[in-house]
Structure formats: structure tokens, C-alpha cells
Amino acid sequence: MRIGVLLLPTDPWPQTVARARHLEALGYAHLWTYDHLSWRRYREQPWHAAIPWLTGLAGVTDRVRLGTMVTSPTFRHPVSLAKEAMTLDHVSGGRLTLGVGAGGTGFDATVLGEAVRTPRQRAARLAEFVEVLDGLLREPAYSHRGEHYVVDDARMLPGCVQRPRLPLALAAAGPKTLALTARFADAWITFGEPDAADQSPAAIEAAVRRQAAILDERCAELGRDPATLQRIYLVGNTAERPLASVAAFEDFVGRYAALGFTDVVFHDPRPGDPVWTEDPAIVDAIAGRLLH
């Protein structure tokens, strides 16, 4: 099981650099950040752009993988995003995973003056967005004409460091996005059923089992081996607190490994945050027990 940490792009840059270097030295496999223009309870606080932020981290780290958790078509266009991701793949020496999702209904959805889309509309737009991203990141020249996007002979030179393209990790919970994951993704991201009333550990595990079964079925329909998909569980904001102790985290990781997950990502505890309230020392303690 690989373990990663999600850092919010909100702290002063020297503090961010020090934290990223420390997490890399501890042995964590990957570092992620949210790709938003602003976010929930941090709306009135500093919030940096994800791609430049990750590019900066690429320059001050050597081994740890970097990723977006997740970028979306809410305010991204696939051509410009693909160009930026390809470039970051070079800057990082082939350490980028591009996490992608449908986007939500928050600030990002309205900041450009658009109406908030329904879940069905967001899923349809995501399907085309991912198809175009896949083509752009694979091909030196690419064109597309669809319902949401037109691409006229885009150039993607020199291409990605990682071949045939950098990995795409899709956040998916419903049948349509899970089918899209089976078709295009290198990794699947989930944190359970985000809108379910029951967020107990048992309910979340049951939801994840259902999602995994659908994903396996969609892979089988395509003739794809489900084992070729990495499976990333993002620790959500639920009643379960796996960072309460090293023992709790070991139990959590063991349960999700048994469900077939290859990676677990948790939010770095933050002093003053009302949700991620654990003692930051737990991050070092987990590394000392599980990463060495």
C-alpha cells in the first residue's frame, strides 16, 4: 500500500516547501493538492493555483510523485490543461499524476458566470473532457469536434516524459464515471458515496465495494484487466478518524488493502482547521511505523 498526503495550497511558500521536503524525507509516496480557485472554509484566506504550486514543489523535491486531487472542466479547458500538465511532467522528471473529476457546485462553478450544471450534465462534460485530454496527451497533433469542445490541430510537442502519456486518475462514484474510468484511467479515486446520509465506516465500505464491483464489470466489458487500474482511497470527512493513532491508521489501511486499494491519501492535519484536527505529529509516527 502506497501512502500519500494532501496539502492545501494556502500556506506561505517557504512553509509549503519545508513541509513537502519533510514528507518526502519521511518516505510518503505522493503529494496532492486541490485544484480550485477558492475552496469552502478557505474562501477568504490565501489560496494558490494548483499547477504553478505543484511546479514549484517539483523543483524542490526529488522522488515523491505529485498530483491534482482533482482538476475538472469547471474552469479548465482540456487544451491549456494538457499543455500545462505536459510541461509539469517535464519539470518534475515524470512524477505527475493528473487527477480529474466532474467538478461540483461551489464557487468554481459560478465564478465564470455560468449556471451550475446538473450531475448528469457534469458527467457528460467530463466524458468529453477526459477523451480530449487523453488524445492531447498521447498525440503530437490532435483535433476534436464535440458537444462541449472544439480542438483544431493542437500541437503537443515534445509530448509527455511518461509514455504513452502521463497517468490520469479519475474520481468516480456513479456508473457513468466508473465506466469512463475503466475506459481511460490509469487510476481510480474514491472517498465513498459523497452524498449519502450514512457516513459510518461500514456504510462507506459498502459503497466502495459497490463502486469497485461496477468498475470491475466495466473493465470486463472492455476486455481490460481490472488489476491494471491503481485504486486510490482519499480519506474523507467522516465519522471515522484513521489519524487518531498509528494503530487506527494501520487498521484502516489494512481494511482498504483487503478491498483492493493500492493507495491511501490523507489530509495533512492543520492547526486551526475545524475538520483536520489531529496532532500533526501523527504524520511522522505513521511514517516511522509503516514507511520504513
FENGI-V918068 format. One line per field, one symbol per residue. psi: psi as a letter, one per 40 degrees, with the letter a starting at -180 (. if undefined). Layout:
psi=???
//
This chain:
psi=hihihhhifeiidddddddddddddeeidihiiigidihbeedeiihihdddddddddeeiddhiiihgiiiedeihddddddddddddddeffehhhhiieiaeadddedeeiihiiddddddddddddddddddedidhhiihaddihhgfihgheiidhieiiihhhhhdiddddddddddieihhifahdeidhfidddddddddddddddddddddefhhdeehihhhhhagadhgeedidddddddddddddeeieihhihhihhehedgeihdeddddddddee.
//
